[in-house]
Amino acid sequence: MNLPTVQAPIHKRPLLLYLATNSYAIGGLIAQEDGGGVEQPIYYISHALKDAETRYLRAERAYLTIVYASQRLCHYFLAYEVWLLTKSHAIKALLQQPILSGEEEFSLDDEVPGEVAMAEEVREQWVMKFDWSSTIHSGGV
């Protein structure tokens, strides 16, 4: 069996962020298309859900996955355009909220004046843009 080996990312090419969750774990994969159009893995993350986290609703687990990925992969998010790919309806609904859809721009939190997060749908793929600020109540998303 020939398993894929993680590769170094190619500068100025977008990264693909795949997110997944189930009742016991959350995870993600950063991938990137190589010169031949084949997706190559760049980095994997996973987290076994702890006691209270196992009781989260499906939507809450989806949101936890975004927060966890943004904390663990912030260096990729800052250096590359990242396309979010997920089958989660909860994440799609979250990204369609006015604060993230680009319909309105206003502070995410009073602690960080002028903080703006944007998301746009690009050919069935979501592109998240943010500047990795964090507050007492959140970790940059």
Biotite code that builds the C-alpha atoms (Angstrom):
import biotite.structure as struc

atoms = struc.array([
    struc.Atom([0.000, 0.000, 0.000], chain_id="A", res_id=1, res_name="MET", atom_name="CA", element="C"),
    struc.Atom([1.360, 3.395, -0.995], chain_id="A", res_id=2, res_name="ASN", atom_name="CA", element="C"),
    struc.Atom([0.088, 6.044, 1.462], chain_id="A", res_id=3, res_name="LEU", atom_name="CA", element="C"),
    struc.Atom([0.424, 9.757, 0.646], chain_id="A", res_id=4, res_name="PRO", atom_name="CA", element="C"),
    struc.Atom([3.290, 11.584, 2.287], chain_id="A", res_id=5, res_name="THR", atom_name="CA", element="C"),
    struc.Atom([2.859, 15.123, 3.579], chain_id="A", res_id=6, res_name="VAL", atom_name="CA", element="C"),
    struc.Atom([4.440, 17.751, 1.361], chain_id="A", res_id=7, res_name="GLN", atom_name="CA", element="C"),
    struc.Atom([5.697, 21.279, 1.884], chain_id="A", res_id=8, res_name="ALA", atom_name="CA", element="C"),
    struc.Atom([3.180, 23.825, 0.569], chain_id="A", res_id=9, res_name="PRO", atom_name="CA", element="C"),
    struc.Atom([3.824, 25.593, -2.718], chain_id="A", res_id=10, res_name="ILE", atom_name="CA", element="C"),
    struc.Atom([3.992, 29.372, -2.238], chain_id="A", res_id=11, res_name="HIS", atom_name="CA", element="C"),
    struc.Atom([1.139, 31.468, -3.728], chain_id="A", res_id=12, res_name="LYS", atom_name="CA", element="C"),
    struc.Atom([-1.156, 28.475, -4.298], chain_id="A", res_id=13, res_name="ARG", atom_name="CA", element="C"),
    struc.Atom([-4.333, 28.226, -2.220], chain_id="A", res_id=14, res_name="PRO", atom_name="CA", element="C"),
    struc.Atom([-4.598, 25.608, 0.488], chain_id="A", res_id=15, res_name="LEU", atom_name="CA", element="C"),
    struc.Atom([-7.655, 23.388, 0.890], chain_id="A", res_id=16, res_name="LEU", atom_name="CA", element="C"),
    struc.Atom([-8.911, 22.893, 4.441], chain_id="A", res_id=17, res_name="LEU", atom_name="CA", element="C"),
    struc.Atom([-11.048, 19.792, 4.940], chain_id="A", res_id=18, res_name="TYR", atom_name="CA", element="C"),
    struc.Atom([-12.867, 19.546, 8.272], chain_id="A", res_id=19, res_name="LEU", atom_name="CA", element="C"),
    struc.Atom([-14.604, 16.521, 9.761], chain_id="A", res_id=20, res_name="ALA", atom_name="CA", element="C"),
    struc.Atom([-16.270, 15.654, 13.030], chain_id="A", res_id=21, res_name="THR", atom_name="CA", element="C"),
    struc.Atom([-18.012, 12.734, 14.683], chain_id="A", res_id=22, res_name="ASN", atom_name="CA", element="C"),
    struc.Atom([-19.182, 11.960, 18.219], chain_id="A", res_id=23, res_name="SER", atom_name="CA", element="C"),
    struc.Atom([-15.674, 11.181, 19.475], chain_id="A", res_id=24, res_name="TYR", atom_name="CA", element="C"),
    struc.Atom([-13.192, 13.298, 17.527], chain_id="A", res_id=25, res_name="ALA", atom_name="CA", element="C"),
    struc.Atom([-12.690, 16.319, 15.298], chain_id="A", res_id=26, res_name="ILE", atom_name="CA", element="C"),
    struc.Atom([-10.070, 16.711, 12.651], chain_id="A", res_id=27, res_name="GLY", atom_name="CA", element="C"),
    struc.Atom([-8.825, 18.498, 9.621], chain_id="A", res_id=28, res_name="GLY", atom_name="CA", element="C"),
    struc.Atom([-6.505, 18.217, 6.681], chain_id="A", res_id=29, res_name="LEU", atom_name="CA", element="C"),
    struc.Atom([-4.666, 20.958, 4.866], chain_id="A", res_id=30, res_name="ILE", atom_name="CA", element="C"),
    struc.Atom([-4.023, 19.924, 1.270], chain_id="A", res_id=31, res_name="ALA", atom_name="CA", element="C"),
    struc.Atom([-2.853, 21.623, -1.905], chain_id="A", res_id=32, res_name="GLN", atom_name="CA", element="C"),
    struc.Atom([-2.969, 20.781, -5.574], chain_id="A", res_id=33, res_name="GLU", atom_name="CA", element="C"),
    struc.Atom([0.446, 20.062, -7.050], chain_id="A", res_id=34, res_name="ASP", atom_name="CA", element="C"),
    struc.Atom([1.534, 21.080, -10.550], chain_id="A", res_id=35, res_name="GLY", atom_name="CA", element="C"),
    struc.Atom([-0.394, 18.144, -12.037], chain_id="A", res_id=36, res_name="GLY", atom_name="CA", element="C"),
    struc.Atom([-3.692, 19.001, -10.319], chain_id="A", res_id=37, res_name="GLY", atom_name="CA", element="C"),
    struc.Atom([-3.412, 16.177, -7.771], chain_id="A", res_id=38, res_name="VAL", atom_name="CA", element="C"),
    struc.Atom([-4.210, 17.080, -4.157], chain_id="A", res_id=39, res_name="GLU", atom_name="CA", element="C"),
    struc.Atom([-1.288, 16.460, -1.812], chain_id="A", res_id=40, res_name="GLN", atom_name="CA", element="C"),
    struc.Atom([-1.598, 16.470, 2.001], chain_id="A", res_id=41, res_name="PRO", atom_name="CA", element="C"),
    struc.Atom([0.270, 19.250, 3.786], chain_id="A", res_id=42, res_name="ILE", atom_name="CA", element="C"),
    struc.Atom([-0.723, 18.814, 7.444], chain_id="A", res_id=43, res_name="TYR", atom_name="CA", element="C"),
    struc.Atom([-3.193, 16.798, 9.532], chain_id="A", res_id=44, res_name="TYR", atom_name="CA", element="C"),
    struc.Atom([-4.798, 17.752, 12.831], chain_id="A", res_id=45, res_name="ILE", atom_name="CA", element="C"),
    struc.Atom([-7.065, 15.795, 15.141], chain_id="A", res_id=46, res_name="SER", atom_name="CA", element="C"),
    struc.Atom([-8.456, 16.078, 18.632], chain_id="A", res_id=47, res_name="HIS", atom_name="CA", element="C"),
    struc.Atom([-10.198, 13.401, 20.700], chain_id="A", res_id=48, res_name="ALA", atom_name="CA", element="C"),
    struc.Atom([-13.248, 14.958, 22.310], chain_id="A", res_id=49, res_name="LEU", atom_name="CA", element="C"),
    struc.Atom([-13.154, 15.092, 26.074], chain_id="A", res_id=50, res_name="LYS", atom_name="CA", element="C"),
    struc.Atom([-15.998, 14.453, 28.518], chain_id="A", res_id=51, res_name="ASP", atom_name="CA", element="C"),
    struc.Atom([-18.210, 17.526, 28.019], chain_id="A", res_id=52, res_name="ALA", atom_name="CA", element="C"),
    struc.Atom([-17.241, 17.896, 24.363], chain_id="A", res_id=53, res_name="GLU", atom_name="CA", element="C"),
    struc.Atom([-18.740, 14.478, 23.561], chain_id="A", res_id=54, res_name="THR", atom_name="CA", element="C"),
    struc.Atom([-22.132, 15.891, 24.535], chain_id="A", res_id=55, res_name="ARG", atom_name="CA", element="C"),
    struc.Atom([-21.933, 18.847, 22.134], chain_id="A", res_id=56, res_name="TYR", atom_name="CA", element="C"),
    struc.Atom([-24.617, 19.098, 19.492], chain_id="A", res_id=57, res_name="LEU", atom_name="CA", element="C"),
    struc.Atom([-23.506, 18.407, 15.914], chain_id="A", res_id=58, res_name="ARG", atom_name="CA", element="C"),
    struc.Atom([-23.416, 22.154, 15.116], chain_id="A", res_id=59, res_name="ALA", atom_name="CA", element="C"),
    struc.Atom([-21.349, 22.888, 18.243], chain_id="A", res_id=60, res_name="GLU", atom_name="CA", element="C"),
    struc.Atom([-18.836, 20.193, 17.255], chain_id="A", res_id=61, res_name="ARG", atom_name="CA", element="C"),
    struc.Atom([-18.615, 21.753, 13.795], chain_id="A", res_id=62, res_name="ALA", atom_name="CA", element="C"),
    struc.Atom([-17.884, 25.164, 15.307], chain_id="A", res_id=63, res_name="TYR", atom_name="CA", element="C"),
    struc.Atom([-15.344, 23.613, 17.681], chain_id="A", res_id=64, res_name="LEU", atom_name="CA", element="C"),
    struc.Atom([-13.621, 22.127, 14.639], chain_id="A", res_id=65, res_name="THR", atom_name="CA", element="C"),
    struc.Atom([-13.270, 25.572, 13.048], chain_id="A", res_id=66, res_name="ILE", atom_name="CA", element="C"),
    struc.Atom([-11.890, 27.094, 16.254], chain_id="A", res_id=67, res_name="VAL", atom_name="CA", element="C"),
    struc.Atom([-9.478, 24.183, 16.799], chain_id="A", res_id=68, res_name="TYR", atom_name="CA", element="C"),
    struc.Atom([-8.258, 24.341, 13.194], chain_id="A", res_id=69, res_name="ALA", atom_name="CA", element="C"),
    struc.Atom([-7.819, 28.128, 13.348], chain_id="A", res_id=70, res_name="SER", atom_name="CA", element="C"),
    struc.Atom([-5.733, 27.822, 16.510], chain_id="A", res_id=71, res_name="GLN", atom_name="CA", element="C"),
    struc.Atom([-3.562, 24.935, 15.313], chain_id="A", res_id=72, res_name="ARG", atom_name="CA", element="C"),
    struc.Atom([-3.145, 26.092, 11.710], chain_id="A", res_id=73, res_name="LEU", atom_name="CA", element="C"),
    struc.Atom([-2.928, 29.869, 12.130], chain_id="A", res_id=74, res_name="CYS", atom_name="CA", element="C"),
    struc.Atom([0.512, 30.036, 10.485], chain_id="A", res_id=75, res_name="HIS", atom_name="CA", element="C"),
    struc.Atom([-0.982, 28.546, 7.302], chain_id="A", res_id=76, res_name="TYR", atom_name="CA", element="C"),
    struc.Atom([-4.014, 30.852, 7.489], chain_id="A", res_id=77, res_name="PHE", atom_name="CA", element="C"),
    struc.Atom([-1.787, 33.919, 7.686], chain_id="A", res_id=78, res_name="LEU", atom_name="CA", element="C"),
    struc.Atom([0.552, 32.904, 4.866], chain_id="A", res_id=79, res_name="ALA", atom_name="CA", element="C"),
    struc.Atom([-1.866, 31.388, 2.325], chain_id="A", res_id=80, res_name="TYR", atom_name="CA", element="C"),
    struc.Atom([-5.331, 31.761, 0.896], chain_id="A", res_id=81, res_name="GLU", atom_name="CA", element="C"),
    struc.Atom([-7.297, 28.910, 2.501], chain_id="A", res_id=82, res_name="VAL", atom_name="CA", element="C"),
    struc.Atom([-10.424, 27.368, 0.993], chain_id="A", res_id=83, res_name="TRP", atom_name="CA", element="C"),
    struc.Atom([-12.684, 25.712, 3.547], chain_id="A", res_id=84, res_name="LEU", atom_name="CA", element="C"),
    struc.Atom([-14.253, 22.477, 2.293], chain_id="A", res_id=85, res_name="LEU", atom_name="CA", element="C"),
    struc.Atom([-16.775, 20.705, 4.491], chain_id="A", res_id=86, res_name="THR", atom_name="CA", element="C"),
    struc.Atom([-20.108, 18.915, 4.228], chain_id="A", res_id=87, res_name="LYS", atom_name="CA", element="C"),
    struc.Atom([-21.312, 20.497, 7.474], chain_id="A", res_id=88, res_name="SER", atom_name="CA", element="C"),
    struc.Atom([-24.577, 22.372, 7.056], chain_id="A", res_id=89, res_name="HIS", atom_name="CA", element="C"),
    struc.Atom([-23.906, 24.088, 10.384], chain_id="A", res_id=90, res_name="ALA", atom_name="CA", element="C"),
    struc.Atom([-20.679, 25.627, 9.069], chain_id="A", res_id=91, res_name="ILE", atom_name="CA", element="C"),
    struc.Atom([-22.372, 26.715, 5.836], chain_id="A", res_id=92, res_name="LYS", atom_name="CA", element="C"),
    struc.Atom([-25.175, 28.338, 7.858], chain_id="A", res_id=93, res_name="ALA", atom_name="CA", element="C"),
    struc.Atom([-22.611, 30.062, 10.089], chain_id="A", res_id=94, res_name="LEU", atom_name="CA", element="C"),
    struc.Atom([-20.744, 31.437, 7.083], chain_id="A", res_id=95, res_name="LEU", atom_name="CA", element="C"),
    struc.Atom([-23.973, 32.813, 5.613], chain_id="A", res_id=96, res_name="GLN", atom_name="CA", element="C"),
    struc.Atom([-24.583, 35.000, 8.667], chain_id="A", res_id=97, res_name="GLN", atom_name="CA", element="C"),
    struc.Atom([-24.418, 38.726, 7.758], chain_id="A", res_id=98, res_name="PRO", atom_name="CA", element="C"),
    struc.Atom([-21.292, 39.300, 9.853], chain_id="A", res_id=99, res_name="ILE", atom_name="CA", element="C"),
    struc.Atom([-19.390, 36.700, 7.783], chain_id="A", res_id=100, res_name="LEU", atom_name="CA", element="C"),
    struc.Atom([-21.062, 36.974, 4.390], chain_id="A", res_id=101, res_name="SER", atom_name="CA", element="C"),
    struc.Atom([-19.691, 40.433, 3.642], chain_id="A", res_id=102, res_name="GLY", atom_name="CA", element="C"),
    struc.Atom([-23.178, 41.995, 3.646], chain_id="A", res_id=103, res_name="GLU", atom_name="CA", element="C"),
    struc.Atom([-22.249, 44.060, 6.684], chain_id="A", res_id=104, res_name="GLU", atom_name="CA", element="C"),
    struc.Atom([-18.959, 44.912, 8.275], chain_id="A", res_id=105, res_name="GLU", atom_name="CA", element="C"),
    struc.Atom([-18.811, 45.611, 11.998], chain_id="A", res_id=106, res_name="PHE", atom_name="CA", element="C"),
    struc.Atom([-16.817, 44.645, 15.050], chain_id="A", res_id=107, res_name="SER", atom_name="CA", element="C"),
    struc.Atom([-16.918, 40.986, 16.038], chain_id="A", res_id=108, res_name="LEU", atom_name="CA", element="C"),
    struc.Atom([-16.392, 42.012, 19.618], chain_id="A", res_id=109, res_name="ASP", atom_name="CA", element="C"),
    struc.Atom([-16.307, 45.325, 21.420], chain_id="A", res_id=110, res_name="ASP", atom_name="CA", element="C"),
    struc.Atom([-12.848, 44.405, 22.737], chain_id="A", res_id=111, res_name="GLU", atom_name="CA", element="C"),
    struc.Atom([-11.364, 44.582, 19.226], chain_id="A", res_id=112, res_name="VAL", atom_name="CA", element="C"),
    struc.Atom([-12.668, 47.701, 17.459], chain_id="A", res_id=113, res_name="PRO", atom_name="CA", element="C"),
    struc.Atom([-12.747, 47.352, 13.697], chain_id="A", res_id=114, res_name="GLY", atom_name="CA", element="C"),
    struc.Atom([-12.260, 43.560, 13.650], chain_id="A", res_id=115, res_name="GLU", atom_name="CA", element="C"),
    struc.Atom([-13.863, 42.179, 10.487], chain_id="A", res_id=116, res_name="VAL", atom_name="CA", element="C"),
    struc.Atom([-14.254, 38.585, 9.341], chain_id="A", res_id=117, res_name="ALA", atom_name="CA", element="C"),
    struc.Atom([-15.376, 37.774, 5.830], chain_id="A", res_id=118, res_name="MET", atom_name="CA", element="C"),
    struc.Atom([-16.347, 34.647, 3.951], chain_id="A", res_id=119, res_name="ALA", atom_name="CA", element="C"),
    struc.Atom([-17.375, 34.219, 0.368], chain_id="A", res_id=120, res_name="GLU", atom_name="CA", element="C"),
    struc.Atom([-18.605, 31.284, -1.674], chain_id="A", res_id=121, res_name="GLU", atom_name="CA", element="C"),
    struc.Atom([-16.351, 30.567, -4.630], chain_id="A", res_id=122, res_name="VAL", atom_name="CA", element="C"),
    struc.Atom([-17.641, 27.829, -6.928], chain_id="A", res_id=123, res_name="ARG", atom_name="CA", element="C"),
    struc.Atom([-19.093, 25.677, -4.141], chain_id="A", res_id=124, res_name="GLU", atom_name="CA", element="C"),
    struc.Atom([-16.024, 26.319, -1.967], chain_id="A", res_id=125, res_name="GLN", atom_name="CA", element="C"),
    struc.Atom([-15.804, 28.675, 0.986], chain_id="A", res_id=126, res_name="TRP", atom_name="CA", element="C"),
    struc.Atom([-12.944, 31.109, 1.454], chain_id="A", res_id=127, res_name="VAL", atom_name="CA", element="C"),
    struc.Atom([-12.442, 32.374, 5.009], chain_id="A", res_id=128, res_name="MET", atom_name="CA", element="C"),
    struc.Atom([-10.491, 35.555, 5.621], chain_id="A", res_id=129, res_name="LYS", atom_name="CA", element="C"),
    struc.Atom([-9.498, 36.865, 9.029], chain_id="A", res_id=130, res_name="PHE", atom_name="CA", element="C"),
    struc.Atom([-6.514, 38.440, 10.703], chain_id="A", res_id=131, res_name="ASP", atom_name="CA", element="C"),
    struc.Atom([-6.055, 36.036, 13.659], chain_id="A", res_id=132, res_name="TRP", atom_name="CA", element="C"),
    struc.Atom([-6.934, 38.435, 16.408], chain_id="A", res_id=133, res_name="SER", atom_name="CA", element="C"),
    struc.Atom([-8.283, 36.923, 19.590], chain_id="A", res_id=134, res_name="SER", atom_name="CA", element="C"),
    struc.Atom([-10.264, 38.092, 22.579], chain_id="A", res_id=135, res_name="THR", atom_name="CA", element="C"),
    struc.Atom([-11.015, 36.833, 26.060], chain_id="A", res_id=136, res_name="ILE", atom_name="CA", element="C"),
    struc.Atom([-14.099, 35.065, 24.680], chain_id="A", res_id=137, res_name="HIS", atom_name="CA", element="C"),
    struc.Atom([-12.814, 33.677, 21.374], chain_id="A", res_id=138, res_name="SER", atom_name="CA", element="C"),
    struc.Atom([-9.715, 32.517, 19.586], chain_id="A", res_id=139, res_name="GLY", atom_name="CA", element="C"),
    struc.Atom([-9.736, 34.426, 16.329], chain_id="A", res_id=140, res_name="GLY", atom_name="CA", element="C"),
    struc.Atom([-12.844, 33.161, 14.562], chain_id="A", res_id=141, res_name="VAL", atom_name="CA", element="C"),
])
